[in-house]
Structures are given as C-alpha cells and as structure tokens.
Amino acid sequence: MKEFSKEVYLKWYEEMTMWRRFEDKCRSLYLKQKIRGFLHLYNGQEAIPAGFVHAMDMTKDSMITAYRCHIHPMAMGVDPKRIMAELCGKATGTSGGMGGSMHIFSKEKRFYGGHGIVGGQIPLGAGIAFADKYFETGGVNICFFGDGAARQGSLHETFNMAMNWKLPVVFVVENNQYAMGTSVKRTANHEDIYKLGLGYEMPCLPVDAMDPEKVAEAAYEAIERARRGDGPTFIEARTYRYRGHSMSDAEPYRTKEEVAEHKKQDPIEIVKHKILENKWATEDELNALDEKSRDFVEECVDFMENSPYPDPEKVYEYVYAQEDYPFLDKLEN
C-alpha cells in the first residue's frame, strides 16, 4: 500500500475540510429551499472514503453506497460542482438534475450510486463484483451501507452468494450508531455488527473509522484479499454522524453532550494533529488550506446558480429505453 506520507496527510486534510464545508453549505441551501426533498449529511464520517480511496486502485475498483452519498463520489474523482448542481436539480448535475441528493451516479468514475432503498445496494454491489470476476477486470467493488441496512434480509442472501462464489467485493457497514433515530443497541441482541460475517465464514473485523489511516489499513487488506480471488470481507467502520439522519430529524434520541463527546475524536482534527506533530505544515498553512476549501465550495455554488434547470421534456428520455414505447404514443394523442 502507498505510504502515509506528508503529501497524503495534506491531501486528506484539504479534501476532508472541503467535504465538511460542502455538507455545511448543502444544509444552508436546503434551508433556503435551493435543495428540495431529502438531504442526508455526512459530517463526522469523512475518514471512511478518505481511507478507502487511499487503498483502492482507482483505475479499476468501483464503489456503491446508500443515500448519504455526496462525499463518496467526490473521493472517487467526480467533480463536486456537478454534484452540487445535481443536488439543486440543475441540468449540469451528474444525472442531469433528475436524481437529486440520493442518486448521485458516475459511470465514468465507477461510482454506482446513491440508492434510496435501504440495503438495496448490497446485492447490487455483489452483482458488480460478479461482473468484475466474470470479465476478469481485476476490479474490486466497495459496497457501503448503514447500520440500519445491516438488518435487511438481502444482506444475508448476498453474503451467502458472495462467499459461495468468492466474489471480489468488500462489504462495509458505516456504523454511525443510529438507524434514523434508532440506536444500534435497540435493533439486535448484539452490538458487534461485523460478527454477522461469522455465519458465512467471511473474514470480518471492526475498525476505528474516525482515523483514515486505520481505515486505509483495514481496507487495503480486504481489497487485496478480494483481488487475489479469496472472496469478500466484511468491515464494520465505527463512526459517528454529527448531524441528524436527515434535515427533518430533530434528534430527540440523543443529547448534545453525546455529540460533543464524539466530536473529541473528530477525523479532521486527528489528521490535523498528525500533520502538526510531524511538522509537515504550520497552523497558518493549514488555515490557508481551510480558506482554499471555503473558496472552492463557493465556486461550486456559483456553478450551480449559473446552471439552467433541465428542459421538462427531458424527463421522458431517461425513463424508457425503448423509443417507441406505447405509453408515449398515448401521451402524444
């Protein structure tokens, strides 16, 4: 695996601060009704995509996740300006403004969504891995889902098939402690979600997902195992989200003191401490990166504001693959 160098840590710091500011700006735009529908923010979980991308082969590996999906595609190289445009329903968005917050997608960067159905991406991730194995691409799929999705029956069916066929996939539960407003403690007789892999003899482990270096180490081992043809791994990435489940969440299920306690292990601060400890940059230099991140997020907003909304007629172009679909004839008549 690539070493954890000065350049890596500075890249992590710049990207993670930008991601955090991007999500904060999304919150502001939602309150201004520039973003409609649902909005699920990622604040606090930034170490996970940072660590995984460090361990991945970006020329052939792929990623799929749930609806808290703004940051993962940025980590995969998707233009944040196009993501911001998609969030606001603009034609320059990643899905032409047709998908919105929960459906970011990029075939070019091998980021396959953004899925609104809880756990729906788990069998899809295995399907992508099956294609990689069948066509011998050498790629590995990273399949993310939340702790709530870990209770779906599709997980067990997928785990069984993935182990049986030794598919090149890494399953990652982003355990941020709450499935909407329901704590992990209330959803099962156990709190160690990673142990679900034991029933399928799947290698499984927990990882401190507030530290990108620890995430990268676990990710690399799992990815290389999959690439060798030895099958999947199940990683429980133990993290914490600072915001509510979505913008409509008043968070009655936890206290401000609980959130403050978890913020003591903020992933951005962990990266910052490592940089300062090794004298890889000064406080002033890091502040300059902060300013750069803030300016770039404003550029994303400007790009969105100056982009047009899609032509209403476009809605029919993305629903039916068959050009002479009978419904369209009825509509015209």
SULGIHU-V892607 format. One record per pair of residues at least 24 apart in sequence whose ideal C-beta (glycine too) atoms are under 10 Angstrom apart, sorted by sequence separation. I is the first residue (numbers start at 1). J is the second residue. D is the distance in whole Angstrom. If there is no record, write none. Layout:
i: (I;I)
j: (J;J)
d: (D;D)
//
This chain:
i: (19;20;48;49;51;52;53;82;121;149;150;173;215;242;46;49;50;120;148;149;150;171;240;19;20;40;42;45;49;78;119;141;143;144;145;147;171;209;239;240;19;40;41;42;45;48;49;78;79;118;119;122;140;141;142;143;144;145;146;147;148;203;209;210;240;18;39;40;42;43;78;86;118;121;122;126;140;141;142;143;144;145;146;147;148;151;203;204;205;207;209;210;239;17;38;39;40;41;42;46;77;110;112;119;120;123;139;140;141;142;143;144;145;146;147;150;202;203;204;205;206;207;208;209;210;16;19;40;41;42;69;74;76;78;79;115;118;119;122;124;138;140;141;142;143;144;146;147;148;149;201;202;203;204;205;206;207;208;209;210;15;16;19;39;70;73;77;78;110;112;118;119;123;126;127;130;134;137;147;148;151;171;173;175;200;202;203;204;205;206;207;208;209;69;70;72;73;76;77;110;117;119;120;122;123;126;130;133;146;147;148;200;202;203;204;206;207;16;67;68;69;71;73;76;77;78;118;119;121;122;125;126;129;133;134;146;151;171;173;176;12;15;16;67;68;69;70;75;76;77;115;118;119;120;122;123;124;127;133;146;148;150;163;175;200;12;15;67;69;74;76;117;119;122;123;126;130;132;133;147;172;174;197;66;67;69;73;75;118;119;122;126;129;131;132;133;147;148;151;163;164;173;197;198;13;67;74;117;121;122;125;129;130;131;132;147;150;151;159;163;172;197;12;15;73;123;129;130;150;159;162;163;196;197;11;12;65;72;73;119;123;126;128;129;130;148;160;161;163;194;195;197;73;122;127;128;129;147;156;159;160;162;163;194;196;12;64;72;73;126;128;129;147;155;159;193;194;195;8;11;12;69;72;125;126;127;129;151;158;160;194;11;63;126;150;156;159;172;193;194;26;69;70;125;147;150;156;192;193;194;23;62;69;125;126;151;159;191;193;8;63;64;65;67;68;69;125;147;150;172;192;23;62;63;64;65;66;67;69;122;125;172;22;23;39;62;63;64;65;66;67;170;22;35;61;62;63;64;65;66;67;122;170;4;34;37;60;62;63;64;65;66;67;172;19;20;35;36;58;59;64;66;67;122;170;171;2;19;22;35;36;37;58;66;69;170;210;215;1;2;18;19;34;35;36;66;67;169;170;1;34;35;56;66;67;169;184;210;211;16;19;29;34;66;168;170;210;212;15;18;19;34;64;65;66;170;210;211;212;214;26;30;64;168;169;208;210;213;22;26;29;30;64;168;209;210;212;213;15;16;25;29;167;168;208;210;211;212;15;41;64;65;166;168;175;210;211;19;22;26;39;40;64;118;168;171;172;173;174;175;176;177;213;18;22;25;26;38;39;40;63;64;118;166;167;168;169;170;171;172;173;174;175;176;177;178;208;212;37;38;39;62;64;166;168;169;170;171;172;173;174;175;176;177;178;181;182;211;36;37;38;64;162;166;167;168;169;170;171;172;173;174;175;176;177;180;181;22;35;36;37;63;64;166;167;169;170;171;172;173;174;175;176;180;35;62;76;165;166;173;176;178;179;180;62;164;165;174;178;186;163;181;62;162;163;176;180;181;62;72;162;181;183;30;61;161;163;178;181;182;183;60;72;162;181;159;178;180;181;158;26;62;69;159;178;40;61;68;178;60;61;62;63;64;65;142;177;38;60;61;62;63;64;65;66;68;59;60;61;62;63;64;65;66;67;140;155;59;60;61;62;63;64;65;66;142;57;61;62;63;64;65;142;177;57;66;140;141;56;57;66;140;56;140;142;150;55;140;141;177;56;140;150;176;55;139;140;139;53;138;143;147;52;147;141;143;144;147;52;140;147;49;133;142;144;48;132;49;132;146;48;133;129;148;146;72;129;129;64;40;68;126;61;62;63;65;125;66;68;61;63;65;56;55;52;52;48;49;48;48;45;45;42;44;42;102;101;101;51;52;51;54;48;53;54;47;51;52;55;56;47;48;50;51;54;55;47;48;50;51;53;54;55;61;46;47;49;50;51;52;53;54;55;56;45;46;47;48;51;52;55;56;44;45;47;50;51;54;55;61;44;46;47;49;50;51;52;53;54;55;57;61;47;48;51;52;55;56;57;60;47;51;52;55;47;51;55;52;57;48;52;68;68;68;68;67;52;52;51;48;48;47;48;45;47;46;45;44;45;16;44;45;15;42;43;44;45;43;44;13;42;43;44;12;41;42;43;12;40;41;42;41;9;40;41;8;9;12;39;40;41;8;40;41;40;41;38;39;40;4;8;38;39;41;4;37;38;39;40;37;38;97;92;93;97;4;35;92;97;98;4;84;87;88;90;97;2;90;92;93;96;97;1;44;81;84;85;89;90;92;95;96;1;27;30;31;51;80;81;84;85;88;90;91;92;98;30;50;80;83;84;87;88;90;91;93;97;98;1;2;44;47;50;81;82;84;85;86;89;90;91;92;96;1;23;24;44;47;48;80;81;84;85;88;90;91;96;98;99;1;23;27;43;46;47;80;81;84;85;89;90;91;98;26;44;46;47;50;79;81;82;83;84;85;88;89;96;98;1;20;44;45;46;81;82;85;96;1;43;44;47;80;81;84;85;91;95;44;47;79;43;46;82;81;20;20;20;19;16;16;17;16;16;17;12;13;16;17;12;15;16;14;12;13;12;13;11;12;10;13;9;12;13;8;9;12;9;10;9;13;34;6;13;6;9;17;21;25;35;4;10;20;24;34;9;10;18;22;26;34;6;8;9;13;14;17;18;21;25;29;5;6;7;13;17;20;21;24;25;28;6;14;15;17;18;19;21;22;23;26;5;6;10;14;17;18;21;22;25;26;29;10;13;14;17;18;21;25;29;13;16;17;18;20;21;11;14;15;18;19;22;10;14;18;21;22;13;17;14;18)
j: (43;44;72;73;75;76;77;106;145;173;174;197;239;266;71;74;75;145;173;174;175;196;265;45;46;66;68;71;75;104;145;167;169;170;171;173;197;235;265;266;46;67;68;69;72;75;76;105;106;145;146;149;167;168;169;170;171;172;173;174;175;230;236;237;267;46;67;68;70;71;106;114;146;149;150;154;168;169;170;171;172;173;174;175;176;179;231;232;233;235;237;238;267;46;67;68;69;70;71;75;106;139;141;148;149;152;168;169;170;171;172;173;174;175;176;179;231;232;233;234;235;236;237;238;239;46;49;70;71;72;99;104;106;108;109;145;148;149;152;154;168;170;171;172;173;174;176;177;178;179;231;232;233;234;235;236;237;238;239;240;46;47;50;70;101;104;108;109;141;143;149;150;154;157;158;161;165;168;178;179;182;202;204;206;231;233;234;235;236;237;238;239;240;101;102;104;105;108;109;142;149;151;152;154;155;158;162;165;178;179;180;232;234;235;236;238;239;49;100;101;102;104;106;109;110;111;151;152;154;155;158;159;162;166;167;179;184;204;206;209;46;49;50;101;102;103;104;109;110;111;149;152;153;154;156;157;158;161;167;180;182;184;197;209;234;47;50;102;104;109;111;152;154;157;158;161;165;167;168;182;207;209;232;102;103;105;109;111;154;155;158;162;165;167;168;169;183;184;187;199;200;209;233;234;50;104;111;154;158;159;162;166;167;168;169;184;187;188;196;200;209;234;50;53;111;161;167;168;188;197;200;201;234;235;50;51;104;111;112;158;162;165;167;168;169;187;199;200;202;233;234;236;113;162;167;168;169;187;196;199;200;202;203;234;236;53;105;113;114;167;169;170;188;196;200;234;235;236;50;53;54;111;114;167;168;169;171;193;200;202;236;54;106;169;193;199;202;215;236;237;70;113;114;169;191;194;200;236;237;238;68;107;114;170;171;196;204;236;238;54;109;110;111;113;114;115;171;193;196;218;238;70;109;110;111;112;113;114;116;169;172;219;70;71;87;110;111;112;113;114;115;218;71;84;110;111;112;113;114;115;116;171;219;54;84;87;110;112;113;114;115;116;117;222;70;71;86;87;109;110;115;117;118;173;221;222;54;71;74;87;88;89;110;118;121;222;262;267;54;55;71;72;87;88;89;119;120;222;223;55;88;89;110;120;121;223;238;264;265;71;74;84;89;121;223;225;265;267;71;74;75;90;120;121;122;226;266;267;268;270;83;87;121;225;226;265;267;270;80;84;87;88;122;226;267;268;270;271;74;75;84;88;226;227;267;269;270;271;75;101;124;125;226;228;235;270;271;80;83;87;100;101;125;179;229;232;233;234;235;236;237;238;274;80;84;87;88;100;101;102;125;126;180;228;229;230;231;232;233;234;235;236;237;238;239;240;270;274;100;101;102;125;127;229;231;232;233;234;235;236;237;238;239;240;241;244;245;274;100;101;102;128;226;230;231;232;233;234;235;236;237;238;239;240;241;244;245;87;100;101;102;128;129;231;232;234;235;236;237;238;239;240;241;245;101;128;142;231;232;239;242;244;245;246;129;231;232;241;245;253;231;249;131;231;232;245;249;250;132;142;232;251;253;101;132;232;234;249;252;253;254;132;144;234;253;232;251;253;254;232;101;137;144;234;253;116;137;144;254;137;138;139;140;141;142;219;254;116;138;139;140;141;142;143;144;146;138;139;140;141;142;143;144;145;146;219;234;139;140;141;142;143;144;145;146;222;138;142;143;144;145;146;223;258;139;148;222;223;139;140;149;223;140;224;226;234;140;225;226;262;142;226;236;262;142;226;227;227;142;227;232;236;142;237;232;234;235;238;144;232;239;142;226;235;237;142;226;144;227;241;144;229;226;245;245;174;231;232;169;146;174;232;168;169;170;172;232;174;176;170;172;174;170;170;170;172;172;174;174;176;174;176;174;176;176;246;246;247;207;209;209;212;207;212;213;207;211;212;215;216;208;209;211;212;215;216;209;210;212;213;215;216;217;223;209;210;212;213;214;215;216;217;218;219;209;210;211;212;215;216;219;220;209;210;212;215;216;219;220;226;210;212;213;215;216;217;218;219;220;221;223;227;214;215;218;219;222;223;224;227;215;219;220;223;216;220;224;222;227;219;223;241;243;245;246;246;235;237;237;235;237;237;239;237;239;239;239;239;240;212;240;241;212;239;240;241;242;241;242;212;241;242;243;212;241;242;243;213;241;242;243;243;212;243;244;212;213;216;243;244;245;213;245;246;246;247;245;246;247;212;216;246;247;249;213;246;247;248;249;247;248;307;303;304;308;216;247;304;309;310;217;297;300;301;303;310;216;304;306;307;310;311;216;259;296;299;300;304;305;307;310;311;217;243;246;247;267;296;297;300;301;304;306;307;308;314;247;267;297;300;301;304;305;307;308;310;314;315;219;220;262;265;268;299;300;302;303;304;307;308;309;310;314;220;242;243;263;266;267;299;300;303;304;307;309;310;315;317;318;221;243;247;263;266;267;300;301;304;305;309;310;311;318;247;265;267;268;271;300;302;303;304;305;306;309;310;317;319;223;242;266;267;268;303;304;307;318;224;266;267;270;303;304;307;308;314;318;268;271;303;268;271;307;307;266;267;268;268;266;267;268;268;270;271;267;268;271;272;268;271;272;271;270;271;271;272;271;272;271;274;271;274;275;271;272;275;274;275;275;280;301;274;281;275;278;286;290;294;304;274;280;290;294;304;280;281;289;293;297;305;278;280;281;285;286;289;290;293;297;301;278;279;280;286;290;293;294;297;298;301;280;288;289;291;292;293;295;296;297;300;280;281;285;289;292;293;296;297;300;301;304;286;289;290;293;294;297;301;305;290;293;294;295;297;298;289;292;293;296;297;300;289;293;297;300;301;293;297;296;300)
d: (9;9;9;9;10;10;9;8;6;8;10;10;9;9;7;8;7;9;10;9;8;9;8;9;6;8;6;8;4;7;6;8;6;9;8;6;8;9;10;9;5;6;7;8;10;9;8;9;9;8;9;7;9;7;8;7;8;7;7;7;10;9;8;9;10;10;10;4;6;10;5;9;8;8;9;10;5;5;5;5;5;6;6;4;10;8;8;9;8;6;4;8;8;9;7;10;8;8;5;9;8;8;8;8;8;10;7;7;7;9;7;8;7;8;7;9;7;8;7;8;8;7;9;5;6;4;8;8;9;8;10;9;7;8;9;9;6;4;7;10;8;6;9;6;10;6;7;7;8;8;10;6;5;4;6;4;6;6;4;7;8;7;8;9;7;5;9;5;9;10;5;8;5;9;9;9;10;9;8;3;10;8;10;8;10;7;7;7;7;8;7;9;9;8;10;8;8;10;5;10;9;8;9;5;9;5;9;7;9;5;7;9;5;9;7;6;9;9;10;9;7;10;6;5;9;6;9;3;10;5;8;9;7;8;10;6;10;9;10;9;9;9;6;7;9;8;7;10;7;8;10;6;8;7;10;7;9;10;6;9;7;9;9;8;8;8;7;4;5;10;5;9;5;9;5;6;7;8;6;9;9;7;8;8;8;9;7;9;10;6;5;5;9;10;5;9;9;9;6;10;9;10;8;9;10;9;9;9;10;9;9;10;6;10;8;5;8;7;7;5;9;4;5;9;4;8;4;9;8;7;8;7;7;9;9;9;9;7;10;9;9;8;9;5;9;7;9;10;5;10;9;9;9;9;9;9;4;7;8;8;6;8;10;6;9;10;10;10;8;6;8;9;10;7;5;9;7;9;9;10;8;9;8;9;10;9;10;9;10;9;4;9;10;6;5;8;6;9;5;9;7;7;9;6;10;9;8;7;10;9;10;10;4;9;8;10;10;10;9;7;9;9;8;9;9;8;7;6;7;9;10;7;9;7;8;9;9;7;10;10;10;8;7;7;8;4;5;4;7;8;7;9;8;9;7;7;7;6;7;6;5;7;7;8;10;10;8;6;9;8;7;8;9;9;8;9;10;9;8;9;7;9;9;10;10;9;6;5;7;5;8;9;9;7;10;4;8;9;8;8;10;10;8;6;7;8;10;9;6;6;5;8;10;8;9;10;10;10;8;9;6;8;9;6;9;8;5;7;9;8;8;10;10;6;9;6;7;7;10;10;9;9;5;9;6;8;5;9;6;8;7;10;9;4;8;10;8;9;8;10;8;7;8;6;10;9;5;7;7;10;6;9;9;9;10;6;8;9;8;6;9;7;5;8;7;6;9;8;10;5;9;8;8;7;7;10;9;8;5;7;9;10;9;10;10;9;8;6;7;8;7;9;6;9;8;9;10;10;6;6;9;9;9;6;8;5;5;5;5;5;5;5;5;6;7;8;10;9;8;6;6;7;10;7;7;8;9;8;7;8;7;9;7;6;8;9;7;10;8;9;8;9;10;4;6;10;7;10;6;9;6;9;4;5;7;6;10;8;8;10;9;9;8;8;9;9;10;9;7;10;6;7;9;7;7;9;7;9;8;9;5;8;7;9;9;10;10;9;7;8;8;8;7;9;4;8;9;9;8;9;8;9;9;7;7;10;9;9;7;6;9;6;10;7;8;8;8;8;6;5;8;7;7;8;7;7;9;4;5;5;5;5;4;6;9;10;9;9;8;7;7;8;7;7;6;9;8;7;9;7;9;9;8;9;8;9;9;10;10;8;7;5;8;9;9;10;10;9;8;8;7;5;9;10;9;9;6;8;9;7;9;9;6;10;9;10;10;10;9;9;10;9;10;9;8;10;9;9;10;10;8;8;8;9;9;10;10;8;9;10;8;8;9;10;10;9;9;8;9;9;10;8;9;9;8;8;7;10;6;10;6;6;9;7;9;10;9;10;9;10;8;7;9;9;8;10;8;9;8;10;9;5;10;4;8;5;6;9;4;7;10;4;8;7;10;6;9;9;7;6;9;9;8;7;7;9;6;8;3;7;4;9;10;9;4;7;4;8;4;9;8;8;9;9;8;8;9;9;8;8;8;9;8;6;8;5;8;6;10;9;6;6;9;6;9;9;9;10;8;9;8;8;10;9;9;9;9;9;9;10;5;8;6;8;7;9;5;7;8;8;5;6;10;10;10;5;9;6;4;10;7;4;8;6;7;9;5;9;9;8;8;4;9;8;8;9;9;10;9;9;9;9;7;8;5;8;10;6;8;9;9;5;5;10;5;10;7;9;9;10;8;8;7;8;9;7;9;8;7;7;9;8;10;9;9;5;9;6;9;8;6;10;7;9;9;9;8;9;9;4;10;10;8;7;10;8;9;7;10;4;10;5;9;6;8;7;5;8;8;8;6;8;8;4;5;8;8;7;9;9;7;10;10;7;9;9;6;9;10;7;6;9;7;4;9;9;8;9;9;9;5;7;5;8;6;4;10;9;9;9;8;7;10;9;4;5;9;5;9;6;8;8;6;9;9;5;8;8;9;9;8;9;9;10;9;8;9;9;9;9;7;8;7;4;9;5;7;8;10;7;7;9;7;9;10;8;8;9;8;9;10;9;9;9;9;9;6;9;10;7;6;5;10;9;9;7;6;9;9;10;9;10;10;5;5;6;10;10;9;9;6;9;6;10;9;9;6;7;5;9;9;10;8;8;8;9;8;9;10;9;7;10;10;8;6;6;9;8;9;8;7;10;9;10;9;7;9;5;5;7;10;9;9;7;6;8;6;8;8;9;4;10;10;10;8;9;10;9;9;10;9;8;9;5;9;4;8;5;8;10;8;9;6;9;5;8;5;6;10;9;9;9;10;10;9;10;7;8;6;10;7;7;6;7;10;10;9;10;9;9)
//
